[in-house]
Amino acid sequence: MTAETMKPAAEGPNEPAAAPERERRFSASAIEELEEIASHYPERKAACLPALWIAQREYGGSLPPAAIAEVSERLGLPLREVEGVATFYTMFNLRKRGRHHLEVCTCLTCAVRGAYDVVHRIEHELGIGLNETTPDGEFTLSEVECLDFCGAAAVMQVGDKYFANVTPDNVMKVIEELRKSESYTPAKLADAVVKLHVPGTMGAGGSVKP
């Protein structure tokens, strides 16, 4: 597959792109994880959510049509059924995200604590709007529903990490640190969720084993 030219582009509706391509990216370990997870359910369709998380990891942090098609095939489910699940939940990325996905909570408490000022600062400094990605592919900006960390508002989620007490004055320092980091990516978030579903991958205190 050829790489897409990176440019700021508004996201379309929460629908997958056109017809799925014939592509298989699940590694041997990913297939093993899927089969282990599916074995704990009375029927394979019940493993659809964790299977989509596996796919989001294996496909680099998003679910292109080929990823949805692969989940459909591996679980033996109709394509439309898997597509319906993937399009229902906002945590699945149906379009490619930046290397770091900046998700700013704009629900009541965070809004009162300046969340929209944080969003506007990011928009101004990065030159993008909501649901757009920077030309270098580093950052995608989104607003999200409550992140359930109201005591530390305003809150921004980036991959599998929460950044608390974010303000217009400190958010760009966070972003500059993220530029240097290989962590907190959409793919690593997906991997952390997958590990929660696989018995024996959690360490003491609930941490994920490396």
PASEBA-1860 file (N, C-alpha, C; in nm, 3 decimals):
! residues 210
1> MTAETMKP> 0.084/-0.119/0.000/0.000/0.000/0.000/0.088/0.124/0.000 ~ 0.053/0.223/-0.074/0.130/0.346/-0.076/0.086/0.436/0.036 ~ 0.182/0.511/0.092/0.149/0.601/0.202/0.068/0.718/0.149 ~ -0.028/0.762/0.229/-0.107/0.878/0.190/-0.026/1.004/0.211 ~ -0.048/1.105/0.128/0.014/1.234/0.148/-0.047/1.297/0.272 ~ 0.037/1.341/0.365/-0.014/1.395/0.490/-0.049/1.541/0.472 ~ -0.170/1.578/0.504/-0.216/1.716/0.498/-0.332/1.732/0.593 ~ -0.356/1.855/0.643/-0.470/1.873/0.730/-0.597/1.839/0.655
9> AAEGPNEP> -0.678/1.756/0.714/-0.803/1.718/0.649/-0.908/1.691/0.753 ~ -1.026/1.748/0.738/-1.134/1.725/0.831/-1.183/1.582/0.819 ~ -1.218/1.522/0.933/-1.272/1.387/0.931/-1.412/1.389/0.874 ~ -1.447/1.286/0.802/-1.582/1.273/0.751/-1.672/1.211/0.855 ~ -1.789/1.165/0.814/-1.881/1.098/0.906/-1.814/0.977/0.968 ~ -1.869/0.932/1.079/-1.810/0.817/1.147/-1.850/0.689/1.076 ~ -1.800/0.675/0.956/-1.827/0.559/0.872/-1.694/0.512/0.813 ~ -1.680/0.382/0.793/-1.557/0.334/0.729/-1.552/0.379/0.584
17> AAAPERER> -1.431/0.380/0.529/-1.416/0.414/0.388/-1.476/0.305/0.302 ~ -1.465/0.322/0.170/-1.534/0.231/0.078/-1.494/0.085/0.094 ~ -1.506/0.009/-0.009/-1.492/-0.137/-0.004/-1.362/-0.181/0.058 ~ -1.364/-0.287/0.142/-1.243/-0.334/0.208/-1.144/-0.396/0.111 ~ -1.017/-0.365/0.134/-0.913/-0.427/0.055/-0.880/-0.565/0.113 ~ -0.825/-0.650/0.031/-0.785/-0.783/0.077/-0.646/-0.772/0.139 ~ -0.643/-0.770/0.269/-0.515/-0.755/0.338/-0.526/-0.825/0.472 ~ -0.416/-0.887/0.518/-0.416/-0.954/0.646/-0.292/-0.910/0.724
25> RFSASAIE> -0.314/-0.847/0.838/-0.202/-0.796/0.917/-0.190/-0.860/1.054 ~ -0.283/-0.946/1.091/-0.273/-1.008/1.223/-0.147/-1.095/1.228 ~ -0.062/-1.067/1.325/0.058/-1.149/1.345/0.018/-1.281/1.410 ~ 0.114/-1.373/1.418/0.086/-1.502/1.482/0.046/-1.482/1.628 ~ 0.113/-1.388/1.696/0.079/-1.363/1.837/-0.058/-1.298/1.850 ~ -0.096/-1.214/1.753/-0.228/-1.152/1.756/-0.338/-1.256/1.737 ~ -0.313/-1.351/1.647/-0.411/-1.459/1.626/-0.423/-1.543/1.752 ~ -0.310/-1.569/1.817/-0.312/-1.646/1.941/-0.392/-1.572/2.049
33> ELEEIASH> -0.371/-1.441/2.060/-0.448/-1.360/2.155/-0.597/-1.368/2.127 ~ -0.632/-1.353/2.000/-0.773/-1.355/1.962/-0.836/-1.489/1.998 ~ -0.768/-1.598/1.968/-0.823/-1.730/1.997/-0.835/-1.753/2.149 ~ -0.738/-1.704/2.223/-0.744/-1.717/2.370/-0.864/-1.639/2.424 ~ -0.882/-1.518/2.377/-0.994/-1.437/2.423/-1.127/-1.501/2.384 ~ -1.138/-1.544/2.259/-1.263/-1.604/2.210/-1.299/-1.730/2.286 ~ -1.199/-1.801/2.336/-1.225/-1.928/2.407/-1.297/-1.907/2.539 ~ -1.300/-1.784/2.587/-1.365/-1.756/2.715/-1.509/-1.708/2.698
41> YPERKAAC> -1.556/-1.704/2.575/-1.694/-1.663/2.548/-1.775/-1.782/2.495 ~ -1.907/-1.780/2.518/-1.990/-1.891/2.470/-2.001/-1.896/2.318 ~ -1.981/-1.783/2.251/-1.980/-1.780/2.104/-1.881/-1.675/2.057 ~ -1.827/-1.692/1.937/-1.717/-1.609/1.890/-1.758/-1.464/1.870 ~ -1.885/-1.439/1.838/-1.927/-1.301/1.814/-1.910/-1.214/1.938 ~ -1.911/-1.277/2.056/-1.894/-1.202/2.180/-1.755/-1.143/2.194 ~ -1.660/-1.191/2.114/-1.523/-1.140/2.118/-1.500/-1.028/2.019 ~ -1.607/-0.973/1.965/-1.592/-0.872/1.859/-1.519/-0.747/1.907
49> LPALWIAQ> -1.554/-0.697/2.025/-1.488/-0.575/2.075/-1.338/-0.595/2.095 ~ -1.295/-0.696/2.171/-1.149/-0.714/2.183/-1.082/-0.744/2.049 ~ -1.153/-0.812/1.958/-1.095/-0.838/1.827/-1.070/-0.708/1.751 ~ -1.160/-0.613/1.765/-1.142/-0.483/1.699/-1.025/-0.406/1.762 ~ -1.008/-0.420/1.893/-0.891/-0.357/1.956/-0.761/-0.420/1.905 ~ -0.761/-0.552/1.890/-0.643/-0.618/1.833/-0.616/-0.564/1.693 ~ -0.722/-0.553/1.614/-0.707/-0.503/1.477/-0.656/-0.359/1.477 ~ -0.708/-0.276/1.567/-0.664/-0.137/1.572/-0.515/-0.129/1.604
57> REYGGSLP> -0.468/-0.218/1.689/-0.324/-0.223/1.718/-0.246/-0.272/1.598 ~ -0.289/-0.384/1.539/-0.215/-0.446/1.430/-0.212/-0.358/1.305 ~ -0.314/-0.274/1.289/-0.320/-0.186/1.172/-0.268/-0.045/1.203 ~ -0.192/-0.033/1.310/-0.121/0.092/1.335/-0.202/0.201/1.401 ~ -0.312/0.166/1.468/-0.386/0.267/1.543/-0.518/0.308/1.483 ~ -0.559/0.243/1.374/-0.688/0.275/1.314/-0.749/0.149/1.253 ~ -0.874/0.161/1.211/-0.946/0.047/1.153/-0.986/0.079/1.009 ~ -0.895/0.062/0.914/-0.933/0.076/0.774/-1.027/-0.038/0.737
65> PAAIAEVS> -1.093/-0.030/0.622/-1.185/-0.137/0.582/-1.124/-0.276/0.587 ~ -0.996/-0.288/0.552/-0.931/-0.420/0.554/-0.925/-0.477/0.694 ~ -0.910/-0.391/0.796/-0.905/-0.439/0.934/-1.039/-0.494/0.977 ~ -1.146/-0.424/0.942/-1.281/-0.470/0.975/-1.310/-0.601/0.903 ~ -1.265/-0.611/0.778/-1.285/-0.734/0.702/-1.209/-0.851/0.764 ~ -1.087/-0.823/0.816/-1.010/-0.931/0.877/-1.076/-0.980/1.005 ~ -1.129/-0.889/1.086/-1.201/-0.931/1.206/-1.322/-1.015/1.168 ~ -1.394/-0.970/1.066/-1.511/-1.045/1.018/-1.474/-1.187/0.981
73> ERLGLPLR> -1.365/-1.202/0.908/-1.322/-1.335/0.863/-1.275/-1.421/0.979 ~ -1.196/-1.364/1.069/-1.138/-1.445/1.176/-1.243/-1.486/1.280 ~ -1.347/-1.407/1.295/-1.453/-1.444/1.389/-1.568/-1.518/1.321 ~ -1.567/-1.522/1.188/-1.675/-1.587/1.116/-1.805/-1.512/1.125 ~ -1.797/-1.378/1.124/-1.916/-1.293/1.136/-1.940/-1.218/1.006 ~ -2.066/-1.180/0.978/-2.094/-1.098/0.860/-2.019/-0.966/0.868 ~ -1.967/-0.920/0.756/-1.892/-0.795/0.753/-1.974/-0.680/0.809 ~ -2.102/-0.672/0.772/-2.186/-0.561/0.816/-2.205/-0.560/0.967
81> EVEGVATF> -2.204/-0.679/1.027/-2.220/-0.686/1.172/-2.097/-0.628/1.243 ~ -1.979/-0.665/1.196/-1.856/-0.611/1.254/-1.845/-0.461/1.227 ~ -1.881/-0.421/1.108/-1.878/-0.280/1.071/-1.973/-0.200/1.162 ~ -2.088/-0.258/1.193/-2.184/-0.190/1.280/-2.129/-0.168/1.419 ~ -2.056/-0.265/1.472/-1.993/-0.250/1.604/-1.885/-0.143/1.599 ~ -1.800/-0.149/1.497/-1.688/-0.055/1.487/-1.736/0.089/1.472 ~ -1.848/0.110/1.403/-1.898/0.246/1.382/-1.978/0.297/1.500 ~ -2.021/0.207/1.589/-2.103/0.249/1.703/-2.019/0.312/1.813
89> YTMFNLRK> -1.900/0.258/1.835/-1.817/0.302/1.947/-1.712/0.403/1.901 ~ -1.707/0.517/1.972/-1.618/0.625/1.930/-1.471/0.597/1.960 ~ -1.441/0.495/2.041/-1.300/0.468/2.072/-1.228/0.400/1.957 ~ -1.303/0.355/1.857/-1.239/0.296/1.740/-1.217/0.404/1.635 ~ -1.096/0.407/1.580/-1.057/0.510/1.483/-1.081/0.458/1.341 ~ -1.183/0.508/1.277/-1.214/0.463/1.141/-1.133/0.537/1.035 ~ -1.062/0.638/1.077/-0.970/0.709/0.990/-0.834/0.716/1.059 ~ -0.730/0.727/0.983/-0.595/0.734/1.038/-0.582/0.856/1.128
97> RGRHHLEV> -0.523/0.837/1.244/-0.496/0.945/1.338/-0.349/0.983/1.332 ~ -0.316/1.096/1.395/-0.177/1.134/1.407/-0.104/1.039/1.500 ~ 0.027/1.051/1.504/0.107/0.964/1.592/0.063/0.980/1.736 ~ 0.016/1.100/1.770/-0.044/1.126/1.900/-0.183/1.187/1.878 ~ -0.282/1.125/1.939/-0.421/1.170/1.927/-0.456/1.248/2.054 ~ -0.471/1.379/2.040/-0.502/1.467/2.153/-0.653/1.471/2.172 ~ -0.702/1.409/2.278/-0.845/1.403/2.304/-0.876/1.486/2.429 ~ -0.933/1.604/2.407/-0.961/1.697/2.517/-1.105/1.681/2.562
105> CTCLTCAV> -1.123/1.656/2.691/-1.258/1.645/2.747/-1.319/1.785/2.752 ~ -1.439/1.798/2.697/-1.507/1.928/2.698/-1.643/1.920/2.768 ~ -1.661/1.815/2.852/-1.784/1.806/2.930/-1.785/1.914/3.039 ~ -1.894/1.920/3.113/-1.921/2.035/3.199/-1.805/2.078/3.287 ~ -1.752/1.987/3.370/-1.648/2.028/3.464/-1.524/2.078/3.391 ~ -1.482/2.005/3.289/-1.363/2.047/3.213/-1.390/2.178/3.139 ~ -1.513/2.193/3.087/-1.547/2.317/3.016/-1.539/2.437/3.110 ~ -1.590/2.419/3.232/-1.584/2.526/3.332/-1.439/2.559/3.367
113> RGAYDVVH> -1.353/2.456/3.364/-1.213/2.475/3.398/-1.127/2.511/3.277 ~ -1.189/2.554/3.168/-1.113/2.609/3.057/-1.077/2.515/2.944 ~ -1.152/2.405/2.930/-1.118/2.307/2.826/-1.122/2.367/2.686 ~ -1.221/2.451/2.659/-1.229/2.509/2.525/-1.116/2.608/2.500 ~ -1.068/2.672/2.605/-0.951/2.759/2.589/-0.828/2.674/2.553 ~ -0.821/2.554/2.611/-0.712/2.461/2.578/-0.723/2.420/2.431 ~ -0.845/2.385/2.388/-0.866/2.345/2.249/-0.825/2.458/2.155 ~ -0.867/2.580/2.185/-0.835/2.693/2.097/-0.686/2.721/2.092
121> RIEHELGI> -0.617/2.702/2.205/-0.471/2.722/2.207/-0.403/2.619/2.117 ~ -0.447/2.493/2.126/-0.389/2.389/2.042/-0.417/2.418/1.895 ~ -0.541/2.456/1.865/-0.576/2.488/1.726/-0.486/2.599/1.672 ~ -0.467/2.702/1.752/-0.385/2.816/1.708/-0.239/2.777/1.689 ~ -0.184/2.704/1.785/-0.041/2.671/1.780/-0.009/2.565/1.675 ~ -0.098/2.469/1.655/-0.071/2.361/1.559/-0.128/2.389/1.421 ~ -0.214/2.490/1.411/-0.270/2.525/1.280/-0.371/2.426/1.227 ~ -0.442/2.361/1.318/-0.545/2.265/1.279/-0.671/2.292/1.358
129> GLNETTPD> -0.784/2.237/1.310/-0.909/2.244/1.383/-0.942/2.108/1.442 ~ -1.057/2.100/1.508/-1.101/1.973/1.563/-1.115/1.869/1.452 ~ -1.074/1.748/1.482/-1.081/1.635/1.389/-0.989/1.653/1.268 ~ -0.886/1.733/1.286/-0.785/1.749/1.181/-0.650/1.701/1.231 ~ -0.562/1.671/1.136/-0.428/1.619/1.167/-0.324/1.714/1.111 ~ -0.216/1.734/1.185/-0.109/1.822/1.138/-0.044/1.766/1.013 ~ 0.011/1.851/0.926/0.071/1.805/0.801/0.182/1.702/0.820 ~ 0.252/1.707/0.935/0.360/1.610/0.958/0.309/1.478/1.016
137> GEFTLSEV> 0.178/1.468/1.038/0.122/1.344/1.090/0.144/1.321/1.237 ~ 0.190/1.421/1.309/0.221/1.404/1.451/0.098/1.406/1.540 ~ 0.005/1.498/1.514/-0.105/1.519/1.607/-0.240/1.527/1.537 ~ -0.339/1.461/1.599/-0.479/1.478/1.563/-0.548/1.535/1.686 ~ -0.636/1.633/1.667/-0.706/1.697/1.778/-0.854/1.660/1.776 ~ -0.906/1.618/1.892/-1.049/1.585/1.904/-1.100/1.632/2.039 ~ -1.232/1.654/2.047/-1.296/1.673/2.177/-1.375/1.548/2.208 ~ -1.379/1.510/2.335/-1.442/1.383/2.374/-1.535/1.404/2.492
145> ECLDFCGA> -1.619/1.302/2.514/-1.709/1.302/2.629/-1.629/1.280/2.757 ~ -1.696/1.287/2.870/-1.633/1.283/3.002/-1.530/1.172/3.014 ~ -1.410/1.208/3.059/-1.302/1.111/3.081/-1.300/1.061/3.226 ~ -1.400/1.102/3.304/-1.417/1.050/3.440/-1.298/1.081/3.530 ~ -1.245/1.201/3.517/-1.135/1.246/3.603/-1.159/1.392/3.639 ~ -1.284/1.419/3.681/-1.330/1.556/3.699/-1.252/1.632/3.807 ~ -1.196/1.561/3.904/-1.122/1.627/4.010/-0.992/1.689/3.963 ~ -0.951/1.658/3.840/-0.825/1.712/3.787/-0.849/1.786/3.656
153> AAVMQVGD> -0.969/1.839/3.638/-1.002/1.910/3.514/-0.912/2.032/3.496 ~ -0.886/2.068/3.373/-0.926/2.005/3.248/-0.833/1.886/3.216 ~ -0.890/1.786/3.149/-0.817/1.662/3.126/-0.803/1.636/2.977 ~ -0.687/1.587/2.937/-0.661/1.549/2.798/-0.606/1.407/2.798 ~ -0.665/1.321/2.715/-0.614/1.185/2.698/-0.531/1.178/2.572 ~ -0.416/1.115/2.583/-0.330/1.091/2.467/-0.290/0.944/2.473 ~ -0.345/0.863/2.383/-0.319/0.720/2.389/-0.368/0.663/2.521 ~ -0.279/0.594/2.592/-0.318/0.532/2.718/-0.279/0.616/2.839
161> KYFANVTP> -0.260/0.746/2.821/-0.222/0.834/2.933/-0.318/0.952/2.945 ~ -0.354/0.985/3.069/-0.430/1.105/3.099/-0.334/1.216/3.141 ~ -0.356/1.336/3.090/-0.283/1.455/3.136/-0.383/1.542/3.211 ~ -0.355/1.565/3.340/-0.450/1.634/3.427/-0.413/1.781/3.445 ~ -0.513/1.859/3.486/-0.494/2.002/3.515/-0.429/2.074/3.396 ~ -0.477/2.043/3.277/-0.424/2.106/3.156/-0.483/2.246/3.141 ~ -0.399/2.339/3.106/-0.442/2.478/3.086/-0.385/2.530/2.954 ~ -0.436/2.644/2.906/-0.379/2.703/2.785/-0.231/2.738/2.802
169> DNVMKVIE> -0.189/2.761/2.927/-0.050/2.799/2.953/0.046/2.680/2.954 ~ -0.003/2.561/2.991/0.090/2.448/3.000/0.072/2.342/2.892 ~ -0.035/2.353/2.811/-0.063/2.246/2.716/0.043/2.233/2.608 ~ 0.105/2.343/2.567/0.205/2.333/2.462/0.334/2.267/2.513 ~ 0.362/2.281/2.643/0.476/2.209/2.700/0.451/2.059/2.692 ~ 0.326/2.019/2.721/0.290/1.877/2.710/0.309/1.829/2.566 ~ 0.264/1.909/2.471/0.273/1.870/2.330/0.419/1.860/2.285 ~ 0.502/1.951/2.331/0.644/1.943/2.295/0.710/1.817/2.352
177> ELRKSESY> 0.668/1.777/2.472/0.720/1.652/2.530/0.672/1.532/2.450 ~ 0.547/1.539/2.401/0.493/1.429/2.322/0.568/1.413/2.190 ~ 0.615/1.523/2.133/0.691/1.516/2.007/0.814/1.426/2.022 ~ 0.869/1.422/2.141/0.992/1.347/2.165/0.964/1.204/2.213 ~ 0.837/1.173/2.233/0.801/1.045/2.294/0.754/0.944/2.191 ~ 0.791/0.818/2.216/0.742/0.708/2.133/0.621/0.640/2.199 ~ 0.582/0.690/2.315/0.472/0.630/2.389/0.341/0.703/2.362 ~ 0.233/0.652/2.421/0.101/0.717/2.420/0.044/0.731/2.280
185> TPAKLADA> 0.065/0.632/2.196/0.013/0.635/2.060/-0.119/0.557/2.054 ~ -0.200/0.577/1.950/-0.324/0.499/1.936/-0.300/0.348/1.936 ~ -0.191/0.303/1.873/-0.162/0.160/1.869/-0.128/0.107/2.007 ~ -0.055/0.186/2.087/-0.019/0.140/2.221/-0.139/0.142/2.315 ~ -0.231/0.235/2.294/-0.356/0.232/2.369/-0.432/0.103/2.339 ~ -0.442/0.069/2.211/-0.511/-0.054/2.172/-0.443/-0.176/2.235 ~ -0.311/-0.177/2.237/-0.240/-0.290/2.296/-0.269/-0.303/2.444 ~ -0.275/-0.189/2.516/-0.304/-0.192/2.659/-0.443/-0.249/2.684
193> VVKLHVPG> -0.540/-0.214/2.599/-0.676/-0.266/2.616/-0.678/-0.416/2.587 ~ -0.606/-0.458/2.483/-0.601/-0.601/2.450/-0.547/-0.681/2.568 ~ -0.441/-0.631/2.630/-0.378/-0.704/2.741/-0.474/-0.722/2.857 ~ -0.571/-0.631/2.872/-0.670/-0.646/2.978/-0.760/-0.767/2.955 ~ -0.772/-0.809/2.829/-0.860/-0.920/2.794/-0.789/-1.054/2.793 ~ -0.655/-1.052/2.796/-0.580/-1.177/2.784/-0.534/-1.222/2.921 ~ -0.582/-1.336/2.970/-0.541/-1.384/3.102/-0.390/-1.397/3.113 ~ -0.337/-1.354/3.228/-0.194/-1.373/3.254/-0.105/-1.262/3.206
201> TMGAGGSV> -0.163/-1.154/3.149/-0.079/-1.045/3.100/-0.078/-0.926/3.194 ~ -0.150/-0.936/3.306/-0.153/-0.827/3.402/-0.056/-0.854/3.515 ~ 0.023/-0.757/3.551/0.117/-0.772/3.662/0.053/-0.730/3.794 ~ 0.134/-0.725/3.899/0.085/-0.685/4.029/0.037/-0.542/4.026 ~ -0.074/-0.516/4.095/-0.127/-0.379/4.099/-0.201/-0.342/3.973 ~ -0.225/-0.439/3.883/-0.303/-0.409/3.764/-0.221/-0.356/3.649 ~ -0.086/-0.354/3.661/-0.005/-0.305/3.551/0.008/-0.411/3.443 ~ 0.025/-0.366/3.320/0.039/-0.458/3.209/0.183/-0.509/3.202
209> KP> 0.199/-0.641/3.195/0.332/-0.696/3.182/0.390/-0.660/3.045 ~ 0.519/-0.624/3.038/0.581/-0.590/2.909/0.589/-0.711/2.818
END
